[in-house]
């Protein structure tokens, strides 16, 4: 599979930004998703070539399979918080969502056997929401990590955190609002209206595939 790529729309750059999480600092942009991904392929070649010139170790390629241990949304949230310490609940929800969405896009399989709904503030997993409802910040100690993840699952979650972890919850909310799965699930709903409809896995698989 070579190296997985994750993209998002940046209002600041007015372009799609593609990150290659396995290669630190390897990023590209483009006016379209396709252009951004193609530019990222070129950047991967340049990154590897430069690393070889410097005699640096080349990170291993990403696996083409996901070894699933059937984690729940709470397991994934626990792993993220174990790594990051404390985050706001919007950010936690979006990071868990992107773990699911990118697994569907890259591996064509669910990361967790659960759904995400088209809440006003972006994709939300109801099971996770019920554990933090009414709170703005959650911390590592609030979600005990008990699940044993496979190495491929850990690498996948770390790729998501490498791509989105420097942002805040409001920024990730804006990202999901720009993306097709949430917008299409919302349909003709106006800002502030809600129907709590499931965002289909098929939409996520189609949009995030590269």
C-alpha positions as CSV (number, residue, x, y, z in Angstrom):
1,X,0.0,0.0,0.0
2,X,3.1,2.3,0.4
3,X,2.2,5.3,2.5
4,X,-1.3,6.3,3.6
5,X,-2.4,9.9,2.9
6,X,-5.0,12.0,4.7
7,X,-6.5,15.2,3.3
8,X,-8.6,18.1,4.5
9,X,-9.8,21.4,3.2
10,X,-8.0,24.5,4.6
11,X,-9.8,27.8,4.4
12,X,-6.6,29.6,5.3
13,X,-4.7,28.1,2.4
14,X,-7.8,27.9,0.1
15,X,-6.6,24.4,-0.9
16,X,-6.8,20.7,0.0
17,X,-3.9,19.8,2.3
18,X,-2.7,16.2,2.1
19,X,-0.6,14.8,5.0
20,X,1.6,11.7,4.8
21,X,1.7,10.8,8.5
22,X,4.4,8.1,8.3
23,X,6.8,10.7,6.8
24,X,7.2,13.6,9.2
25,X,6.7,16.9,7.5
26,X,5.7,15.4,4.2
27,X,2.7,17.4,3.0
28,X,1.3,18.8,-0.2
29,X,-1.6,21.0,-1.3
30,X,-3.9,21.4,-4.3
31,X,-7.0,23.1,-5.5
32,X,-8.7,19.7,-5.8
33,X,-8.4,16.5,-3.8
34,X,-7.0,14.8,-6.8
35,X,-4.3,17.5,-7.3
36,X,-3.4,17.5,-3.7
37,X,-3.0,13.7,-3.6
38,X,-0.9,13.7,-6.8
39,X,1.3,16.4,-5.4
40,X,1.7,14.3,-2.2
41,X,2.9,11.4,-4.3
42,X,5.6,13.7,-5.7
43,X,6.5,14.9,-2.2
44,X,6.8,11.3,-1.0
45,X,9.4,10.6,-3.7
46,X,11.3,13.8,-2.8
47,X,11.1,13.0,0.9
48,X,12.6,9.5,0.5
49,X,15.3,10.7,-2.0
50,X,16.4,13.4,0.4
51,X,16.4,11.0,3.4
52,X,18.6,8.6,1.5
53,X,21.0,11.4,0.6
54,X,21.3,12.2,4.4
55,X,21.6,8.5,5.3
56,X,18.5,8.6,7.3
57,X,16.3,5.6,7.9
58,X,13.2,5.4,5.7
59,X,10.0,4.7,7.7
60,X,8.3,1.4,6.9
61,X,5.4,1.5,4.6
62,X,1.8,1.2,5.8
63,X,0.2,-2.1,5.8
64,X,-2.5,-2.9,3.2
65,X,-4.6,-4.6,5.9
66,X,-6.2,-3.7,9.2
67,X,-5.9,-6.3,11.9
68,X,-9.1,-5.7,13.8
69,X,-9.7,-6.3,17.5
70,X,-13.2,-4.9,17.3
71,X,-12.8,-1.9,19.5
72,X,-15.7,0.3,20.6
73,X,-15.9,4.0,20.2
74,X,-15.1,4.3,23.9
75,X,-12.0,2.1,23.4
76,X,-10.8,4.4,20.6
77,X,-11.5,7.5,22.7
78,X,-9.6,6.0,25.6
79,X,-6.5,5.4,23.4
80,X,-6.6,8.9,22.0
81,X,-6.9,10.4,25.5
82,X,-4.1,8.1,26.8
83,X,-1.9,9.7,24.1
84,X,-3.0,13.3,24.3
85,X,-3.9,13.8,27.9
86,X,-6.9,16.1,27.7
87,X,-9.0,17.5,24.8
88,X,-12.3,19.2,24.3
89,X,-15.2,17.0,23.5
90,X,-15.7,18.3,20.0
91,X,-12.1,17.4,19.2
92,X,-12.4,13.9,20.7
93,X,-15.6,13.2,18.7
94,X,-13.9,14.3,15.5
95,X,-10.8,12.3,16.1
96,X,-12.8,9.1,16.7
97,X,-14.8,9.9,13.6
98,X,-11.7,10.3,11.5
99,X,-10.4,7.0,12.8
100,X,-13.6,5.4,11.4
101,X,-13.8,7.4,8.2
102,X,-10.2,6.9,7.2
103,X,-10.3,3.2,8.0
104,X,-13.3,3.0,5.7
105,X,-11.5,5.0,3.0
106,X,-8.2,3.3,3.1
107,X,-9.0,-0.3,4.2
108,X,-12.6,-0.6,3.1
109,X,-13.6,-1.8,6.5
110,X,-15.1,-0.4,9.7
111,X,-12.7,0.6,12.5
112,X,-15.5,0.4,15.0
113,X,-18.9,-1.4,14.7
114,X,-20.9,1.7,15.4
115,X,-22.4,4.7,13.7
116,X,-21.9,8.5,13.6
117,X,-24.8,10.9,13.4
118,X,-25.1,14.3,11.6
119,X,-25.3,16.5,14.7
120,X,-25.3,20.3,14.2
121,X,-21.7,20.5,15.3
122,X,-20.5,17.7,13.0
123,X,-20.3,13.9,13.1
124,X,-21.0,12.5,16.6
125,X,-21.0,9.0,18.0
126,X,-24.0,8.7,20.3
127,X,-22.4,6.1,22.6
128,X,-19.4,8.3,23.2
129,X,-21.6,11.5,23.5
130,X,-23.6,10.0,26.3
131,X,-20.4,9.6,28.4
132,X,-19.4,13.3,28.1
133,X,-22.7,15.1,27.6
134,X,-22.6,18.5,29.2
135,X,-18.9,18.6,29.5
136,X,-16.4,20.7,27.4
137,X,-13.1,19.0,28.4
138,X,-12.3,15.3,29.0
139,X,-9.1,13.9,30.4
140,X,-7.1,10.7,30.3
141,X,-8.3,9.7,33.8
142,X,-12.0,9.9,32.6
143,X,-11.6,7.0,30.2
144,X,-9.6,4.0,31.4
145,X,-7.7,2.3,28.7
146,X,-8.4,-1.4,28.9
147,X,-8.6,-2.6,25.3
148,X,-5.6,-4.3,23.6
149,X,-5.3,-2.9,20.1
150,X,-3.4,-4.5,17.3
151,X,-0.2,-2.7,16.0
152,X,-2.0,-1.8,12.8
153,X,-4.8,-0.2,14.7
154,X,-2.4,1.8,16.9
155,X,-0.6,3.0,13.8
156,X,-3.8,4.0,12.2
157,X,-5.0,6.0,15.2
158,X,-1.6,7.6,15.5
159,X,-1.8,8.6,11.8
160,X,-5.1,10.4,12.6
161,X,-3.6,12.1,15.6
162,X,-0.5,13.2,13.6
163,X,-2.8,14.7,10.9
164,X,-5.4,16.4,13.1
165,X,-4.0,16.5,16.6
166,X,-2.5,20.0,16.4
167,X,-5.9,21.5,15.6
168,X,-8.7,22.3,18.1
169,X,-12.3,21.1,18.2
170,X,-13.7,24.1,16.4
171,X,-11.3,23.7,13.5
172,X,-12.0,20.0,13.2
173,X,-15.7,20.9,13.3
174,X,-15.1,23.2,10.3
175,X,-13.3,20.4,8.4
176,X,-16.1,18.0,8.8
177,X,-18.6,20.7,7.7
178,X,-16.7,21.1,4.5
179,X,-16.7,17.4,3.7
180,X,-19.3,15.4,1.7
181,X,-20.4,12.7,4.3
182,X,-21.7,15.1,6.9
183,X,-23.1,17.6,4.4
184,X,-24.9,14.9,2.4
185,X,-26.4,13.3,5.5
186,X,-27.7,16.7,6.5
187,X,-29.4,17.3,3.2
188,X,-31.5,20.4,3.2
189,X,-31.4,21.0,6.9
190,X,-30.6,24.6,7.9
191,X,-28.0,25.7,10.4
192,X,-29.1,24.8,13.9
193,X,-31.6,22.2,12.7
194,X,-31.1,18.5,13.6
195,X,-32.5,15.2,12.6
196,X,-29.8,12.9,14.1
197,X,-29.5,10.8,11.0
198,X,-26.7,8.3,10.5
199,X,-23.8,9.2,8.3
200,X,-23.5,6.2,6.0
201,X,-20.3,4.2,5.8
202,X,-20.7,4.1,2.1
203,X,-20.4,7.9,1.9
204,X,-17.3,7.9,4.1
205,X,-15.7,5.1,2.1
206,X,-16.3,6.9,-1.2
207,X,-15.1,10.3,0.0
208,X,-12.0,9.4,2.0
209,X,-10.8,6.8,-0.5
210,X,-7.5,7.7,-2.2
